[in-house]
Amino acid sequence: MSRKEAILKLHDVLIKRRDALRRVLAGDLSSLKEFHSPPSDEPVDSSLLEDEISSQLAEVESRELTRVETALERMREGQYGVCEACGSNIPMARLHALPYATLCIKCQRDFEHQQAASTKDDWSELLDPAGKNPDLSIDDIKIEDM
């Protein structure tokens, strides 16, 4: 099978995934409209937890939908399967595994390493250095009995 034929098959896969995500999100958003919060004196029930999980899932599905739509747009523009960073062809095995990939494996790894290096957490401000007067100590926190 030629690369062009394989990409046409991936086009069908992306269309089906886009439609499925749109249906799921339409259902999730309509159920979220019915969401209401209980009065503050009532205990939190499991339905609130389910609503939060549904909301988080809808966010993940929404991001995936954006990626799928971007891949379909890149197909229309003739740029699908071409790495956005280095311009080389993304291997078909990668596109089969992740049809909305925009970077080849090497560029994706480089990107992830750069992200990891630039987002290292700086915990130094949370430590209570000896001899310094911290803004908040453990003694300032009141623990209420359950």
N, CA, C and O atoms as CSV, one atom per row, in Angstrom:
chain,resi,resn,atom,element,x,y,z
A,1,MET,N,N,0.848,-1.171,0.000
A,1,MET,CA,C,0.000,0.000,0.000
A,1,MET,C,C,0.898,1.240,0.000
A,1,MET,O,O,1.882,1.309,0.736
A,2,SER,N,N,0.547,2.199,-0.824
A,2,SER,CA,C,1.344,3.424,-0.916
A,2,SER,C,C,1.056,4.338,0.278
A,2,SER,O,O,0.048,4.176,0.967
A,3,ARG,N,N,1.939,5.285,0.510
A,3,ARG,CA,C,1.764,6.239,1.611
A,3,ARG,C,C,0.465,7.022,1.434
A,3,ARG,O,O,-0.249,7.279,2.404
A,4,LYS,N,N,0.161,7.400,0.186
A,4,LYS,CA,C,-1.054,8.162,-0.093
A,4,LYS,C,C,-2.300,7.342,0.267
A,4,LYS,O,O,-3.234,7.868,0.872
A,5,GLU,N,N,-2.314,6.065,-0.099
A,5,GLU,CA,C,-3.458,5.199,0.232
A,5,GLU,C,C,-3.602,5.037,1.745
A,5,GLU,O,O,-4.713,5.052,2.276
A,6,ALA,N,N,-2.473,4.881,2.430
A,6,ALA,CA,C,-2.504,4.748,3.889
A,6,ALA,C,C,-3.039,6.020,4.540
A,6,ALA,O,O,-3.795,5.953,5.509
A,7,ILE,N,N,-2.652,7.164,4.017
A,7,ILE,CA,C,-3.136,8.440,4.566
A,7,ILE,C,C,-4.633,8.591,4.310
A,7,ILE,O,O,-5.353,9.112,5.161
A,8,LEU,N,N,-5.109,8.144,3.151
A,8,LEU,CA,C,-6.551,8.191,2.881
A,8,LEU,C,C,-7.326,7.329,3.868
A,8,LEU,O,O,-8.421,7.701,4.290
A,9,LYS,N,N,-6.765,6.177,4.240
A,9,LYS,CA,C,-7.422,5.327,5.241
A,9,LYS,C,C,-7.411,6.010,6.606
A,9,LYS,O,O,-8.385,5.926,7.355
A,10,LEU,N,N,-6.311,6.683,6.927
A,10,LEU,CA,C,-6.249,7.416,8.188
A,10,LEU,C,C,-7.237,8.581,8.195
A,10,LEU,O,O,-7.747,8.961,9.249
A,11,HIS,N,N,-7.504,9.142,7.025
A,11,HIS,CA,C,-8.509,10.196,6.918
A,11,HIS,C,C,-9.858,9.669,7.403
A,11,HIS,O,O,-10.556,10.341,8.163
A,12,ASP,N,N,-10.222,8.467,6.961
A,12,ASP,CA,C,-11.485,7.859,7.399
A,12,ASP,C,C,-11.484,7.611,8.906
A,12,ASP,O,O,-12.492,7.837,9.576
A,13,VAL,N,N,-10.360,7.151,9.434
A,13,VAL,CA,C,-10.236,6.913,10.877
A,13,VAL,C,C,-10.428,8.221,11.640
A,13,VAL,O,O,-11.147,8.260,12.638
A,14,LEU,N,N,-9.789,9.285,11.174
A,14,LEU,CA,C,-9.900,10.589,11.843
A,14,LEU,C,C,-11.322,11.142,11.771
A,14,LEU,O,O,-11.809,11.724,12.740
A,15,ILE,N,N,-11.983,10.966,10.645
A,15,ILE,CA,C,-13.378,11.436,10.510
A,15,ILE,C,C,-14.269,10.701,11.509
A,15,ILE,O,O,-15.089,11.324,12.183
A,16,LYS,N,N,-14.116,9.395,11.606
A,16,LYS,CA,C,-14.934,8.602,12.546
A,16,LYS,C,C,-14.650,9.019,13.985
A,16,LYS,O,O,-15.571,9.145,14.792
A,17,ARG,N,N,-13.374,9.233,14.307
A,17,ARG,CA,C,-13.015,9.636,15.672
A,17,ARG,C,C,-13.559,11.026,15.966
A,17,ARG,O,O,-14.068,11.269,17.060
A,18,ARG,N,N,-13.461,11.940,15.006
A,18,ARG,CA,C,-14.000,13.292,15.188
A,18,ARG,C,C,-15.496,13.247,15.471
A,18,ARG,O,O,-15.979,13.902,16.395
A,19,ASP,N,N,-16.224,12.475,14.678
A,19,ASP,CA,C,-17.670,12.378,14.855
A,19,ASP,C,C,-18.026,11.757,16.206
A,19,ASP,O,O,-18.956,12.206,16.875
A,20,ALA,N,N,-17.283,10.726,16.600
A,20,ALA,CA,C,-17.536,10.083,17.893
A,20,ALA,C,C,-17.265,11.057,19.043
A,20,ALA,O,O,-18.042,11.126,19.995
A,21,LEU,N,N,-16.168,11.806,18.956
A,21,LEU,CA,C,-15.850,12.779,20.002
A,21,LEU,C,C,-16.898,13.879,20.069
A,21,LEU,O,O,-17.275,14.315,21.157
A,22,ARG,N,N,-17.370,14.328,18.915
A,22,ARG,CA,C,-18.409,15.361,18.905
A,22,ARG,C,C,-19.685,14.863,19.569
A,22,ARG,O,O,-20.319,15.597,20.328
A,23,ARG,N,N,-20.067,13.612,19.285
A,23,ARG,CA,C,-21.272,13.052,19.916
A,23,ARG,C,C,-21.108,12.955,21.432
A,23,ARG,O,O,-22.005,13.326,22.189
A,24,VAL,N,N,-19.951,12.452,21.860
A,24,VAL,CA,C,-19.695,12.302,23.292
A,24,VAL,C,C,-19.703,13.666,23.973
A,24,VAL,O,O,-20.322,13.840,25.023
A,25,LEU,N,N,-19.022,14.620,23.379
A,25,LEU,CA,C,-18.955,15.953,23.990
A,25,LEU,C,C,-20.322,16.631,24.012
A,25,LEU,O,O,-20.642,17.340,24.966
A,26,ALA,N,N,-21.115,16.427,22.992
A,26,ALA,CA,C,-22.458,17.011,22.989
A,26,ALA,C,C,-23.277,16.441,24.137
A,26,ALA,O,O,-24.030,17.167,24.787
A,27,GLY,N,N,-23.133,15.158,24.386
A,27,GLY,CA,C,-23.833,14.529,25.507
A,27,GLY,C,C,-23.309,15.007,26.843
A,27,GLY,O,O,-24.091,15.295,27.749
A,28,ASP,N,N,-21.970,15.096,26.980
A,28,ASP,CA,C,-21.375,15.554,28.233
A,28,ASP,C,C,-21.768,16.989,28.532
A,28,ASP,O,O,-22.106,17.311,29.671
A,29,LEU,N,N,-21.731,17.850,27.535
A,29,LEU,CA,C,-22.047,19.260,27.767
A,29,LEU,C,C,-23.509,19.449,28.125
A,29,LEU,O,O,-23.841,20.307,28.943
A,30,SER,N,N,-24.392,18.651,27.519
A,30,SER,CA,C,-25.797,18.798,27.865
A,30,SER,C,C,-26.053,18.323,29.291
A,30,SER,O,O,-26.897,18.885,29.989
A,31,SER,N,N,-25.329,17.291,29.729
A,31,SER,CA,C,-25.512,16.833,31.102
A,31,SER,C,C,-24.894,17.813,32.090
A,31,SER,O,O,-25.388,17.953,33.208
A,32,LEU,N,N,-23.810,18.499,31.690
A,32,LEU,CA,C,-23.208,19.486,32.576
A,32,LEU,C,C,-24.101,20.711,32.756
A,32,LEU,O,O,-24.018,21.378,33.787
A,33,LYS,N,N,-24.947,21.022,31.785
A,33,LYS,CA,C,-25.868,22.154,31.922
A,33,LYS,C,C,-26.864,21.916,33.040
A,33,LYS,O,O,-27.356,22.864,33.652
A,34,GLU,N,N,-27.163,20.645,33.310
A,34,GLU,CA,C,-28.111,20.307,34.366
A,34,GLU,C,C,-27.456,20.300,35.739
A,34,GLU,O,O,-28.130,20.127,36.755
A,35,PHE,N,N,-26.145,20.489,35.767
A,35,PHE,CA,C,-25.387,20.449,37.015
A,35,PHE,C,C,-25.852,21.559,37.955
A,35,PHE,O,O,-26.061,22.703,37.551
A,36,HIS,N,N,-26.003,21.187,39.199
A,36,HIS,CA,C,-26.296,22.184,40.230
A,36,HIS,C,C,-25.529,21.798,41.479
A,36,HIS,O,O,-25.321,20.614,41.745
A,37,SER,N,N,-25.109,22.794,42.248
A,37,SER,CA,C,-24.359,22.487,43.459
A,37,SER,C,C,-25.311,22.460,44.648
A,37,SER,O,O,-26.247,23.256,44.720
A,38,PRO,N,N,-25.067,21.536,45.582
A,38,PRO,CA,C,-25.937,21.424,46.738
A,38,PRO,C,C,-25.696,22.580,47.701
A,38,PRO,O,O,-24.634,23.201,47.655
A,39,PRO,N,N,-26.648,22.881,48.565
A,39,PRO,CA,C,-26.415,23.902,49.588
A,39,PRO,C,C,-25.191,23.525,50.423
A,39,PRO,O,O,-24.874,22.346,50.579
A,40,SER,N,N,-24.514,24.530,50.953
A,40,SER,CA,C,-23.253,24.296,51.642
A,40,SER,C,C,-23.396,23.453,52.906
A,40,SER,O,O,-22.411,22.863,53.352
A,41,ASP,N,N,-24.603,23.374,53.507
A,41,ASP,CA,C,-24.752,22.592,54.725
A,41,ASP,C,C,-25.029,21.117,54.450
A,41,ASP,O,O,-25.084,20.318,55.385
A,42,GLU,N,N,-25.204,20.746,53.180
A,42,GLU,CA,C,-25.426,19.344,52.837
A,42,GLU,C,C,-24.101,18.673,52.544
A,42,GLU,O,O,-23.199,19.300,51.988
A,43,PRO,N,N,-23.970,17.390,52.914
A,43,PRO,CA,C,-22.724,16.692,52.585
A,43,PRO,C,C,-22.590,16.487,51.078
A,43,PRO,O,O,-23.589,16.386,50.366
A,44,VAL,N,N,-21.371,16.427,50.609
A,44,VAL,CA,C,-21.112,16.216,49.192
A,44,VAL,C,C,-21.444,14.771,48.851
A,44,VAL,O,O,-20.995,13.850,49.533
A,45,ASP,N,N,-22.218,14.574,47.809
A,45,ASP,CA,C,-22.570,13.204,47.437
A,45,ASP,C,C,-21.742,12.743,46.249
A,45,ASP,O,O,-20.990,13.520,45.662
A,46,SER,N,N,-21.885,11.492,45.908
A,46,SER,CA,C,-21.068,10.912,44.846
A,46,SER,C,C,-21.394,11.507,43.479
A,46,SER,O,O,-20.567,11.433,42.569
A,47,SER,N,N,-22.578,12.093,43.313
A,47,SER,CA,C,-22.913,12.671,42.014
A,47,SER,C,C,-22.012,13.862,41.688
A,47,SER,O,O,-21.724,14.114,40.518
A,48,LEU,N,N,-21.565,14.595,42.707
A,48,LEU,CA,C,-20.636,15.706,42.458
A,48,LEU,C,C,-19.294,15.183,41.977
A,48,LEU,O,O,-18.669,15.767,41.092
A,49,LEU,N,N,-18.859,14.087,42.563
A,49,LEU,CA,C,-17.614,13.479,42.125
A,49,LEU,C,C,-17.742,12.993,40.691
A,49,LEU,O,O,-16.821,13.175,39.895
A,50,GLU,N,N,-18.857,12.382,40.353
A,50,GLU,CA,C,-19.098,11.920,38.995
A,50,GLU,C,C,-19.128,13.092,38.018
A,50,GLU,O,O,-18.608,12.993,36.907
A,51,ASP,N,N,-19.740,14.202,38.435
A,51,ASP,CA,C,-19.774,15.390,37.583
A,51,ASP,C,C,-18.371,15.935,37.343
A,51,ASP,O,O,-18.050,16.359,36.232
A,52,GLU,N,N,-17.529,15.927,38.383
A,52,GLU,CA,C,-16.155,16.410,38.234
A,52,GLU,C,C,-15.382,15.504,37.283
A,52,GLU,O,O,-14.643,15.986,36.425
A,53,ILE,N,N,-15.551,14.205,37.434
A,53,ILE,CA,C,-14.870,13.261,36.543
A,53,ILE,C,C,-15.353,13.460,35.115
A,53,ILE,O,O,-14.545,13.465,34.187
A,54,SER,N,N,-16.655,13.624,34.926
A,54,SER,CA,C,-17.197,13.862,33.587
A,54,SER,C,C,-16.636,15.139,32.985
A,54,SER,O,O,-16.325,15.191,31.795
A,55,SER,N,N,-16.509,16.155,33.800
A,55,SER,CA,C,-15.958,17.424,33.333
A,55,SER,C,C,-14.505,17.258,32.889
A,55,SER,O,O,-14.098,17.785,31.853
A,56,GLN,N,N,-13.731,16.522,33.683
A,56,GLN,CA,C,-12.330,16.303,33.335
A,56,GLN,C,C,-12.214,15.465,32.061
A,56,GLN,O,O,-11.369,15.742,31.211
A,57,LEU,N,N,-13.056,14.449,31.930
A,57,LEU,CA,C,-13.045,13.632,30.716
A,57,LEU,C,C,-13.427,14.469,29.497
A,57,LEU,O,O,-12.843,14.320,28.424
A,58,ALA,N,N,-14.407,15.344,29.670
A,58,ALA,CA,C,-14.815,16.211,28.567
A,58,ALA,C,C,-13.659,17.112,28.134
A,58,ALA,O,O,-13.497,17.396,26.947
A,59,GLU,N,N,-12.861,17.557,29.096
A,59,GLU,CA,C,-11.705,18.395,28.770
A,59,GLU,C,C,-10.680,17.613,27.952
A,59,GLU,O,O,-10.145,18.125,26.969
A,60,VAL,N,N,-10.409,16.373,28.359
A,60,VAL,CA,C,-9.461,15.527,27.624
A,60,VAL,C,C,-9.992,15.241,26.221
A,60,VAL,O,O,-9.249,15.312,25.242
A,61,GLU,N,N,-11.285,14.918,26.132
A,61,GLU,CA,C,-11.878,14.628,24.829
A,61,GLU,C,C,-11.895,15.865,23.938
A,61,GLU,O,O,-11.734,15.763,22.722
A,62,SER,N,N,-12.086,17.015,24.535
A,62,SER,CA,C,-12.067,18.260,23.771
A,62,SER,C,C,-10.687,18.532,23.182
A,62,SER,O,O,-10.568,18.967,22.037
A,63,ARG,N,N,-9.634,18.272,23.979
A,63,ARG,CA,C,-8.268,18.448,23.462
A,63,ARG,C,C,-8.003,17.472,22.327
A,63,ARG,O,O,-7.385,17.832,21.325
A,64,GLU,N,N,-8.474,16.224,22.483
A,64,GLU,CA,C,-8.271,15.246,21.412
A,64,GLU,C,C,-9.024,15.673,20.158
A,64,GLU,O,O,-8.505,15.539,19.049
A,65,LEU,N,N,-10.233,16.181,20.320
A,65,LEU,CA,C,-11.013,16.647,19.171
A,65,LEU,C,C,-10.264,17.757,18.436
A,65,LEU,O,O,-10.238,17.776,17.206
A,66,THR,N,N,-9.666,18.667,19.168
A,66,THR,CA,C,-8.880,19.743,18.548
A,66,THR,C,C,-7.722,19.169,17.737
A,66,THR,O,O,-7.452,19.624,16.626
A,67,ARG,N,N,-7.045,18.177,18.290
A,67,ARG,CA,C,-5.920,17.552,17.576
A,67,ARG,C,C,-6.396,16.838,16.317
A,67,ARG,O,O,-5.745,16.907,15.274
A,68,VAL,N,N,-7.534,16.150,16.416
A,68,VAL,CA,C,-8.082,15.447,15.252
A,68,VAL,C,C,-8.459,16.456,14.167
A,68,VAL,O,O,-8.155,16.246,12.993
A,69,GLU,N,N,-9.114,17.541,14.553
A,69,GLU,CA,C,-9.499,18.555,13.568
A,69,GLU,C,C,-8.277,19.220,12.939
A,69,GLU,O,O,-8.296,19.556,11.755
A,70,THR,N,N,-7.222,19.410,13.720
A,70,THR,CA,C,-5.977,19.953,13.177
A,70,THR,C,C,-5.380,18.994,12.156
A,70,THR,O,O,-4.902,19.422,11.105
A,71,ALA,N,N,-5.405,17.695,12.460
A,71,ALA,CA,C,-4.879,16.696,11.518
A,71,ALA,C,C,-5.682,16.710,10.223
A,71,ALA,O,O,-5.105,16.619,9.140
A,72,LEU,N,N,-7.001,16.823,10.318
A,72,LEU,CA,C,-7.834,16.881,9.110
A,72,LEU,C,C,-7.538,18.142,8.298
A,72,LEU,O,O,-7.528,18.104,7.067
A,73,GLU,N,N,-7.302,19.245,8.981
A,73,GLU,CA,C,-6.942,20.493,8.295
A,73,GLU,C,C,-5.588,20.343,7.594
A,73,GLU,O,O,-5.414,20.804,6.466
A,74,ARG,N,N,-4.635,19.696,8.267
A,74,ARG,CA,C,-3.320,19.468,7.647
A,74,ARG,C,C,-3.455,18.571,6.421
A,74,ARG,O,O,-2.698,18.727,5.463
A,75,MET,N,N,-4.404,17.634,6.434
A,75,MET,CA,C,-4.649,16.801,5.248
A,75,MET,C,C,-5.147,17.660,4.097
A,75,MET,O,O,-4.692,17.514,2.962
A,76,ARG,N,N,-6.093,18.568,4.395
A,76,ARG,CA,C,-6.633,19.451,3.354
A,76,ARG,C,C,-5.536,20.330,2.750
A,76,ARG,O,O,-5.553,20.633,1.557
A,77,GLU,N,N,-4.588,20.731,3.589
A,77,GLU,CA,C,-3.499,21.599,3.140
A,77,GLU,C,C,-2.339,20.827,2.513
A,77,GLU,O,O,-1.407,21.434,1.985
A,78,GLY,N,N,-2.389,19.484,2.566
A,78,GLY,CA,C,-1.310,18.671,2.021
A,78,GLY,C,C,-0.098,18.574,2.928
A,78,GLY,O,O,0.979,18.185,2.476
A,79,GLN,N,N,-0.251,18.919,4.199
A,79,GLN,CA,C,0.863,18.895,5.154
A,79,GLN,C,C,0.790,17.726,6.135
A,79,GLN,O,O,1.663,17.579,6.990
A,80,TYR,N,N,-0.241,16.898,6.016
A,80,TYR,CA,C,-0.402,15.778,6.942
A,80,TYR,C,C,0.747,14.789,6.764
A,80,TYR,O,O,1.138,14.479,5.639
A,81,GLY,N,N,1.283,14.299,7.877
A,81,GLY,CA,C,2.351,13.312,7.833
A,81,GLY,C,C,3.729,13.911,7.682
A,81,GLY,O,O,4.716,13.188,7.544
A,82,VAL,N,N,3.805,15.251,7.708
A,82,VAL,CA,C,5.089,15.943,7.609
A,82,VAL,C,C,5.368,16.574,8.975
A,82,VAL,O,O,4.524,17.285,9.520
A,83,CYS,N,N,6.543,16.312,9.518
A,83,CYS,CA,C,6.919,16.836,10.835
A,83,CYS,C,C,6.949,18.366,10.803
A,83,CYS,O,O,7.579,18.967,9.933
A,84,GLU,N,N,6.267,18.980,11.753
A,84,GLU,CA,C,6.230,20.448,11.821
A,84,GLU,C,C,7.586,21.043,12.189
A,84,GLU,O,O,7.849,22.206,11.885
A,85,ALA,N,N,8.447,20.265,12.836
A,85,ALA,CA,C,9.728,20.800,13.288
A,85,ALA,C,C,10.829,20.644,12.244
A,85,ALA,O,O,11.524,21.610,11.929
A,86,CYS,N,N,10.994,19.443,11.708
A,86,CYS,CA,C,12.133,19.205,10.809
A,86,CYS,C,C,11.734,19.039,9.348
A,86,CYS,O,O,12.597,19.056,8.471
A,87,GLY,N,N,10.440,18.878,9.070
A,87,GLY,CA,C,9.975,18.770,7.698
A,87,GLY,C,C,10.091,17.394,7.075
A,87,GLY,O,O,9.757,17.221,5.903
A,88,SER,N,N,10.558,16.409,7.832
A,88,SER,CA,C,10.662,15.054,7.278
A,88,SER,C,C,9.308,14.337,7.402
A,88,SER,O,O,8.436,14.758,8.162
A,89,ASN,N,N,9.157,13.253,6.644
A,89,ASN,CA,C,7.925,12.471,6.727
A,89,ASN,C,C,7.850,11.751,8.068
A,89,ASN,O,O,8.825,11.148,8.516
A,90,ILE,N,N,6.691,11.819,8.698
A,90,ILE,CA,C,6.449,11.064,9.929
A,90,ILE,C,C,6.194,9.622,9.507
A,90,ILE,O,O,5.372,9.379,8.622
A,91,PRO,N,N,6.886,8.652,10.126
A,91,PRO,CA,C,6.686,7.259,9.734
A,91,PRO,C,C,5.222,6.829,9.865
A,91,PRO,O,O,4.521,7.238,10.790
A,92,MET,N,N,4.778,5.997,8.921
A,92,MET,CA,C,3.388,5.533,8.919
A,92,MET,C,C,3.046,4.772,10.196
A,92,MET,O,O,1.914,4.844,10.674
A,93,ALA,N,N,4.012,4.043,10.753
A,93,ALA,CA,C,3.749,3.313,12.000
A,93,ALA,C,C,3.344,4.295,13.107
A,93,ALA,O,O,2.446,4.004,13.897
A,94,ARG,N,N,4.001,5.452,13.161
A,94,ARG,CA,C,3.646,6.468,14.169
A,94,ARG,C,C,2.260,7.035,13.891
A,94,ARG,O,O,1.469,7.235,14.813
A,95,LEU,N,N,1.968,7.294,12.624
A,95,LEU,CA,C,0.655,7.847,12.279
A,95,LEU,C,C,-0.462,6.842,12.551
A,95,LEU,O,O,-1.567,7.231,12.929
A,96,HIS,N,N,-0.182,5.552,12.361
A,96,HIS,CA,C,-1.191,4.542,12.691
A,96,HIS,C,C,-1.437,4.497,14.193
A,96,HIS,O,O,-2.571,4.317,14.638
A,97,ALA,N,N,-0.376,4.661,14.971
A,97,ALA,CA,C,-0.500,4.645,16.426
A,97,ALA,C,C,-1.124,5.931,16.951
A,97,ALA,O,O,-1.909,5.903,17.899
A,98,LEU,N,N,-0.778,7.053,16.340
A,98,LEU,CA,C,-1.255,8.364,16.780
A,98,LEU,C,C,-1.575,9.194,15.540
A,98,LEU,O,O,-0.744,9.978,15.082
A,99,PRO,N,N,-2.788,9.020,14.995
A,99,PRO,CA,C,-3.113,9.634,13.700
A,99,PRO,C,C,-3.029,11.156,13.666
A,99,PRO,O,O,-2.962,11.737,12.583
A,100,TYR,N,N,-3.029,11.811,14.816
A,100,TYR,CA,C,-2.945,13.272,14.819
A,100,TYR,C,C,-1.555,13.769,15.217
A,100,TYR,O,O,-1.396,14.924,15.611
A,101,ALA,N,N,-0.547,12.895,15.115
A,101,ALA,CA,C,0.833,13.300,15.413
A,101,ALA,C,C,1.275,14.381,14.431
A,101,ALA,O,O,1.005,14.293,13.233
A,102,THR,N,N,1.954,15.396,14.948
A,102,THR,CA,C,2.458,16.472,14.092
A,102,THR,C,C,3.979,16.530,14.108
A,102,THR,O,O,4.584,17.315,13.377
A,103,LEU,N,N,4.595,15.696,14.944
A,103,LEU,CA,C,6.052,15.657,15.044
A,103,LEU,C,C,6.538,14.227,14.850
A,103,LEU,O,O,5.870,13.277,15.259
A,104,CYS,N,N,7.700,14.078,14.228
A,104,CYS,CA,C,8.310,12.751,14.145
A,104,CYS,C,C,8.787,12.374,15.560
A,104,CYS,O,O,8.796,13.213,16.461
A,105,ILE,N,N,9.170,11.146,15.735
A,105,ILE,CA,C,9.543,10.672,17.071
A,105,ILE,C,C,10.725,11.453,17.634
A,105,ILE,O,O,10.709,11.839,18.802
A,106,LYS,N,N,11.759,11.691,16.811
A,106,LYS,CA,C,12.929,12.417,17.296
A,106,LYS,C,C,12.552,13.826,17.761
A,106,LYS,O,O,12.962,14.257,18.839
A,107,CYS,N,N,11.781,14.531,16.958
A,107,CYS,CA,C,11.384,15.901,17.323
A,107,CYS,C,C,10.440,15.896,18.530
A,107,CYS,O,O,10.495,16.805,19.359
A,108,GLN,N,N,9.589,14.895,18.633
A,108,GLN,CA,C,8.694,14.786,19.795
A,108,GLN,C,C,9.516,14.591,21.067
A,108,GLN,O,O,9.235,15.218,22.088
A,109,ARG,N,N,10.533,13.722,21.011
A,109,ARG,CA,C,11.402,13.514,22.178
A,109,ARG,C,C,12.129,14.798,22.548
A,109,ARG,O,O,12.198,15.163,23.721
A,110,ASP,N,N,12.671,15.485,21.546
A,110,ASP,CA,C,13.360,16.756,21.805
A,110,ASP,C,C,12.410,17.753,22.462
A,110,ASP,O,O,12.783,18.436,23.417
A,111,PHE,N,N,11.187,17.836,21.951
A,111,PHE,CA,C,10.183,18.748,22.499
A,111,PHE,C,C,9.880,18.402,23.960
A,111,PHE,O,O,9.814,19.288,24.811
A,112,GLU,N,N,9.696,17.116,24.241
A,112,GLU,CA,C,9.393,16.694,25.613
A,112,GLU,C,C,10.552,16.973,26.556
A,112,GLU,O,O,10.330,17.356,27.705
A,113,HIS,N,N,11.782,16.789,26.095
A,113,HIS,CA,C,12.947,17.096,26.926
A,113,HIS,C,C,13.020,18.593,27.221
A,113,HIS,O,O,13.334,18.996,28.341
A,114,GLN,N,N,12.728,19.416,26.211
A,114,GLN,CA,C,12.733,20.871,26.416
A,114,GLN,C,C,11.643,21.272,27.406
A,114,GLN,O,O,11.865,22.116,28.274
A,115,GLN,N,N,10.472,20.666,27.271
A,115,GLN,CA,C,9.361,20.969,28.184
A,115,GLN,C,C,9.727,20.577,29.609
A,115,GLN,O,O,9.490,21.338,30.547
A,116,ALA,N,N,10.304,19.388,29.772
A,116,ALA,CA,C,10.680,18.919,31.102
A,116,ALA,C,C,11.728,19.831,31.728
A,116,ALA,O,O,11.673,20.116,32.925
A,117,ALA,N,N,12.669,20.282,30.929
A,117,ALA,CA,C,13.734,21.155,31.445
A,117,ALA,C,C,13.196,22.528,31.827
A,117,ALA,O,O,13.663,23.129,32.795
A,118,SER,N,N,12.224,23.026,31.082
A,118,SER,CA,C,11.726,24.379,31.351
A,118,SER,C,C,10.638,24.421,32.416
A,118,SER,O,O,10.301,25.501,32.900
A,119,THR,N,N,10.084,23.281,32.792
A,119,THR,CA,C,8.993,23.287,33.775
A,119,THR,C,C,9.363,22.571,35.062
A,119,THR,O,O,8.488,22.102,35.789
A,120,LYS,N,N,10.656,22.484,35.346
A,120,LYS,CA,C,11.055,21.848,36.605
A,120,LYS,C,C,10.488,22.664,37.754
A,120,LYS,O,O,10.570,23.892,37.770
A,121,ASP,N,N,9.912,21.952,38.716
A,121,ASP,CA,C,9.333,22.619,39.877
A,121,ASP,C,C,10.432,23.141,40.791
A,121,ASP,O,O,11.419,22.457,41.059
A,122,ASP,N,N,10.241,24.345,41.252
A,122,ASP,CA,C,11.174,24.939,42.195
A,122,ASP,C,C,10.548,24.862,43.581
A,122,ASP,O,O,9.711,25.685,43.952
A,123,TRP,N,N,10.968,23.865,44.328
A,123,TRP,CA,C,10.415,23.634,45.660
A,123,TRP,C,C,11.158,24.431,46.724
A,123,TRP,O,O,10.789,24.371,47.897
A,124,SER,N,N,12.188,25.168,46.350
A,124,SER,CA,C,13.011,25.852,47.343
A,124,SER,C,C,12.208,26.844,48.174
A,124,SER,O,O,12.513,27.055,49.348
A,125,GLU,N,N,11.184,27.455,47.580
A,125,GLU,CA,C,10.396,28.427,48.326
A,125,GLU,C,C,9.495,27.768,49.355
A,125,GLU,O,O,9.035,28.431,50.284
A,126,LEU,N,N,9.236,26.476,49.209
A,126,LEU,CA,C,8.380,25.788,50.154
A,126,LEU,C,C,9.138,25.281,51.372
A,126,LEU,O,O,8.530,24.970,52.397
A,127,LEU,N,N,10.455,25.195,51.268
A,127,LEU,CA,C,11.258,24.727,52.384
A,127,LEU,C,C,11.392,25.829,53.415
A,127,LEU,O,O,11.427,27.014,53.083
A,128,ASP,N,N,11.466,25.421,54.666
A,128,ASP,CA,C,11.684,26.374,55.743
A,128,ASP,C,C,13.169,26.382,56.064
A,128,ASP,O,O,13.625,25.569,56.869
A,129,PRO,N,N,13.929,27.272,55.460
A,129,PRO,CA,C,15.367,27.290,55.716
A,129,PRO,C,C,15.656,27.659,57.171
A,129,PRO,O,O,14.974,28.501,57.756
A,130,ALA,N,N,16.658,27.030,57.737
A,130,ALA,CA,C,17.022,27.283,59.135
A,130,ALA,C,C,17.430,28.739,59.322
A,130,ALA,O,O,18.154,29.311,58.507
A,131,GLY,N,N,16.949,29.318,60.409
A,131,GLY,CA,C,17.338,30.683,60.730
A,131,GLY,C,C,16.504,31.747,60.049
A,131,GLY,O,O,16.658,32.929,60.357
A,132,LYS,N,N,15.614,31.366,59.122
A,132,LYS,CA,C,14.786,32.368,58.452
A,132,LYS,C,C,13.397,32.355,59.074
A,132,LYS,O,O,12.981,31.363,59.672
A,133,ASN,N,N,12.709,33.430,58.932
A,133,ASN,CA,C,11.379,33.568,59.486
A,133,ASN,C,C,10.351,33.280,58.393
A,133,ASN,O,O,10.047,34.187,57.617
A,134,PRO,N,N,9.800,32.069,58.289
A,134,PRO,CA,C,8.865,31.759,57.209
A,134,PRO,C,C,7.530,32.480,57.389
A,134,PRO,O,O,7.139,32.831,58.502
A,135,ASP,N,N,6.852,32.689,56.281
A,135,ASP,CA,C,5.540,33.327,56.329
A,135,ASP,C,C,4.517,32.461,57.045
A,135,ASP,O,O,3.609,32.973,57.699
A,136,LEU,N,N,4.666,31.156,56.921
A,136,LEU,CA,C,3.701,30.223,57.481
A,136,LEU,C,C,4.442,29.029,58.037
A,136,LEU,O,O,5.332,28.479,57.387
A,137,SER,N,N,4.076,28.632,59.235
A,137,SER,CA,C,4.677,27.424,59.796
A,137,SER,C,C,3.575,26.406,60.030
A,137,SER,O,O,2.393,26.736,59.937
A,138,ILE,N,N,3.941,25.205,60.325
A,138,ILE,CA,C,2.963,24.147,60.563
A,138,ILE,C,C,2.088,24.474,61.769
A,138,ILE,O,O,0.941,24.031,61.840
A,139,ASP,N,N,2.616,25.240,62.711
A,139,ASP,CA,C,1.840,25.616,63.896
A,139,ASP,C,C,0.702,26.574,63.556
A,139,ASP,O,O,-0.263,26.683,64.313
A,140,ASP,N,N,0.809,27.272,62.420
A,140,ASP,CA,C,-0.240,28.210,62.003
A,140,ASP,C,C,-1.476,27.506,61.437
A,140,ASP,O,O,-2.544,28.108,61.326
A,141,ILE,N,N,-1.325,26.262,61.090
A,141,ILE,CA,C,-2.430,25.527,60.449
A,141,ILE,C,C,-3.255,24.859,61.526
A,141,ILE,O,O,-2.736,24.104,62.349
A,142,LYS,N,N,-4.547,25.143,61.513
A,142,LYS,CA,C,-5.464,24.533,62.480
A,142,LYS,C,C,-6.094,23.318,61.834
A,142,LYS,O,O,-6.608,23.389,60.717
A,143,ILE,N,N,-6.051,22.232,62.525
A,143,ILE,CA,C,-6.651,21.012,62.034
A,143,ILE,C,C,-7.948,20.795,62.791
A,143,ILE,O,O,-7.962,20.680,64.016
A,144,GLU,N,N,-9.043,20.743,62.033
A,144,GLU,CA,C,-10.345,20.549,62.650
A,144,GLU,C,C,-10.627,19.071,62.805
A,144,GLU,O,O,-10.274,18.256,61.953
A,145,ASP,N,N,-11.275,18.741,63.918
A,145,ASP,CA,C,-11.698,17.349,64.140
A,145,ASP,C,C,-12.843,17.012,63.209
A,145,ASP,O,O,-13.730,17.828,62.962
A,146,MET,N,N,-12.806,15.827,62.711
A,146,MET,CA,C,-13.846,15.390,61.783
A,146,MET,C,C,-15.050,14.917,62.543
A,146,MET,O,O,-16.040,14.506,61.938
